[in-house]
Amino acid sequence: MTETANVKQYDVLILGAGPGGTSCALALRQAGLKVAIIDKSEFPRDKVCGELLHKKAVETLNTILPGFEKEFIDFPKTLVLKHTRVHYKKKTLTFDWVSESYTCPRLQLDNFLLNVVRKYTDTEIFTATTPDKITTTDTGVTVTIKNSDVVFTAKAIIGADGANSIVAKQLTEKVLDRDHYLGAVRAYYKNVKNTDNITSEVFFSSKYNLNYLWVFPIADNLSNVGFGLLSSNISENKINLKESFYDYFKQSPELAEKFADAEQVSPLEGFGVPLGSTIGTVSGNRFMLIGDAASLSNPLSGTGMGNAVLSGKIAADQLISAFKANDFSETYMKGYDNALQSAIVDGLYSSYKAQQTLSKLPFLLDLVFLLGKNKRIRKYIQSIV
Ligand SMILES: Cc1cc2nc3c(=O)[nH]c(=O)nc-3n(C[C@H](O)[C@H](O)[C@H](O)COP(=O)(O)OP(=O)(O)OC[C@H]3O[C@@H](n4cnc5c(N)ncnc54)[C@H](O)[C@@H]3O)c2cc1C
């Protein structure tokens, strides 16, 4: 640190203001800690996503901040979904959700969450601020900022900076595992036939084994349409994901009909989804990783916002006890790994096993369709996606 550095001191630094980082800041609001969020983007900012939020994510946020659910449902860009239609080989199965799910465009959702943090906490928020070098020592954490003399210091740091986390890159030995990583693309459409504001749809194709194309209704009469494949599949078979997305429509007469009058109103954009199935390094001396930085997306559905929110809460609980014990050591932080294992990772393992079984034995998808008529089996399927 140079003598002229402008030093900002905190108890906790949260890098990243997505669903994980904002949930963590909300969960710390009554802990009496001085917290800062640093995000490299200017808000509102988009994030490539299917934008479907499971009920569980909203329930967790409601536990963190009673009253959140009502505020979120009242938010004008939120849609409350009640059904999912699944299409495969000209068959359709409709799931009536045990509890609702939601969609909300990330451009507005993440800004809404950041405003909730502004409203209910004393967290200091630094957007358009790009961290550079992160250093942890026995006494604290230091983060320098690109093109700036500002230096942030804290007792502990949370890596909530998504799939390309620099906290994970700089503080762990993390390498990209293509068998546990999805490449995914998404575009917005209007005038898609047979859509309503309460039904999400997924289309399976026998060509793109197991992977599905989603059509989710979002605010302003738009559809969020996307598709993802395992990165190992993409690289081994030299697949062009964007071409495959459009090819998917040709493979399916139902999709061709559904999109006959549709207009694509945004570019097709791609992003990675780090899948969870086993737990990697998610903590260490003075740090914890949450959400996509910790690779916690569901291997079967690719959804990750719910686990970003839940891991944000678990990390906040761990931080509160670390401050009480004044212990931020690697050993003490393992408490976070243990809590994460039982609350999230064990469940992801079941989804991973189901994903593996279905990809090796694709005919099981036909069986799922047959058995899916049974209410109890539909309920089980809903519990692992
Ligand atoms: C195509 C696609 C479709 C998806 N569909 C769904 C879905 O329908 N439902 C669902 O639940 N999940 C879905 N996901 C997964 C979901 O997007 C992520 O799991 C979720 O966004 C993770 O939240 P997070 O807070 O961990 O990270 P993010 O939402 O990625 O937020 C990370 C934040 O960190 C900031 N940041 C990044 N790098 C830095 C840096 N170096 N320094 C400072 N800040 C930084 C970013 O600007 C961002 O604000 C999808 C993902 C993809 C790619």
The ligand as a Tripos MOL2 file, in Angstrom:
@<TRIPOS>MOLECULE
LIG
   53    58     1     0     0
SMALL
NO_CHARGES

@<TRIPOS>ATOM
      1 C1        -28.2340  -18.2470  -19.6940 C.3       1 LIG1
      2 C2        -28.4420  -18.4160  -18.2130 C.ar      1 LIG1
      3 C3        -29.7120  -18.6880  -17.7400 C.ar      1 LIG1
      4 C4        -29.9370  -18.7900  -16.3530 C.ar      1 LIG1
      5 N1        -31.2180  -18.9570  -15.9140 N.ar      1 LIG1
      6 C5        -31.4740  -18.9530  -14.5900 C.ar      1 LIG1
      7 C6        -32.8160  -18.9660  -14.1100 C.ar      1 LIG1
      8 O1        -33.7830  -18.9350  -14.8730 O.2       1 LIG1
      9 N2        -33.0090  -18.9860  -12.7640 N.ar      1 LIG1
     10 C7        -31.9780  -18.9850  -11.8750 C.ar      1 LIG1
     11 O2        -32.2160  -19.0250  -10.6590 O.2       1 LIG1
     12 N3        -30.6970  -18.9510  -12.3100 N.ar      1 LIG1
     13 C8        -30.4160  -18.9110  -13.6390 C.ar      1 LIG1
     14 N4        -29.1250  -18.8110  -14.0850 N.ar      1 LIG1
     15 C9        -28.0400  -18.7650  -13.0870 C.3       1 LIG1
     16 C10       -28.0150  -17.3910  -12.4040 C.3       1 LIG1
     17 O3        -27.8730  -16.3690  -13.3750 O.3       1 LIG1
     18 C11       -26.8640  -17.3220  -11.4100 C.3       1 LIG1
     19 O4        -26.8130  -18.5120  -10.6600 O.3       1 LIG1
     20 C12       -27.0020  -16.1450  -10.4530 C.3       1 LIG1
     21 O5        -26.9910  -14.9280  -11.1640 O.3       1 LIG1
     22 C13       -25.8670  -16.1560   -9.4360 C.3       1 LIG1
     23 O6        -25.9740  -15.0340   -8.6100 O.3       1 LIG1
     24 P1        -24.6540  -14.4200   -7.9640 P.3       1 LIG1
     25 O7        -25.1070  -13.3040   -7.1030 O.co2     1 LIG1
     26 O8        -23.8170  -15.4840   -7.3900 O.co2     1 LIG1
     27 O9        -23.8130  -13.8340   -9.1990 O.3       1 LIG1
     28 P2        -24.2200  -12.8120  -10.3330 P.3       1 LIG1
     29 O10       -25.6480  -12.6930  -10.4630 O.co2     1 LIG1
     30 O11       -23.4190  -13.1960  -11.5240 O.co2     1 LIG1
     31 O12       -23.6800  -11.4140   -9.7710 O.3       1 LIG1
     32 C14       -22.3010  -11.1690   -9.7010 C.3       1 LIG1
     33 C15       -22.0700   -9.6780   -9.5490 C.3       1 LIG1
     34 O13       -20.6690   -9.4670   -9.3980 O.3       1 LIG1
     35 C16       -20.2410   -8.4360  -10.2600 C.3       1 LIG1
     36 N5        -18.8600   -8.7500  -10.6120 N.ar      1 LIG1
     37 C17       -18.4050   -9.6630  -11.4950 C.ar      1 LIG1
     38 N6        -17.0640   -9.6670  -11.5130 N.ar      1 LIG1
     39 C18       -16.6790   -8.7470  -10.6150 C.ar      1 LIG1
     40 C19       -15.4230   -8.2770  -10.1890 C.ar      1 LIG1
     41 N7        -14.2870   -8.7540  -10.7040 N.pl3     1 LIG1
     42 N8        -15.3880   -7.3420   -9.2350 N.ar      1 LIG1
     43 C20       -16.5460   -6.8120   -8.7040 C.ar      1 LIG1
     44 N9        -17.7570   -7.2050   -9.0890 N.ar      1 LIG1
     45 C21       -17.8210   -8.1620  -10.0250 C.ar      1 LIG1
     46 C22       -21.1880   -8.4580  -11.4440 C.3       1 LIG1
     47 O14       -21.2610   -7.1670  -12.0350 O.3       1 LIG1
     48 C23       -22.4900   -8.8650  -10.7720 C.3       1 LIG1
     49 O15       -23.2250   -7.7210  -10.3500 O.3       1 LIG1
     50 C24       -28.8530  -18.6950  -15.4490 C.ar      1 LIG1
     51 C25       -27.5610  -18.4390  -15.9290 C.ar      1 LIG1
     52 C26       -27.3650  -18.2950  -17.3050 C.ar      1 LIG1
     53 C27       -25.9850  -17.9770  -17.8030 C.3       1 LIG1
@<TRIPOS>BOND
     1     1     2 1
     2     2     3 ar
     3     2    52 ar
     4     3     4 ar
     5     4     5 ar
     6     4    50 ar
     7     5     6 ar
     8     6     7 ar
     9     6    13 1
    10     7     8 2
    11     7     9 ar
    12     9    10 ar
    13    10    11 2
    14    10    12 ar
    15    12    13 ar
    16    13    14 ar
    17    14    15 1
    18    14    50 ar
    19    15    16 1
    20    16    17 1
    21    16    18 1
    22    18    19 1
    23    18    20 1
    24    20    21 1
    25    20    22 1
    26    22    23 1
    27    23    24 1
    28    24    25 2
    29    24    26 1
    30    24    27 1
    31    27    28 1
    32    28    29 2
    33    28    30 1
    34    28    31 1
    35    31    32 1
    36    32    33 1
    37    33    34 1
    38    33    48 1
    39    34    35 1
    40    35    36 1
    41    35    46 1
    42    36    37 ar
    43    36    45 ar
    44    37    38 ar
    45    38    39 ar
    46    39    40 ar
    47    39    45 ar
    48    40    41 1
    49    40    42 ar
    50    42    43 ar
    51    43    44 ar
    52    44    45 ar
    53    46    47 1
    54    46    48 1
    55    48    49 1
    56    50    51 ar
    57    51    52 ar
    58    52    53 1
@<TRIPOS>SUBSTRUCTURE
     1 LIG1         1 GROUP 0 **** ****
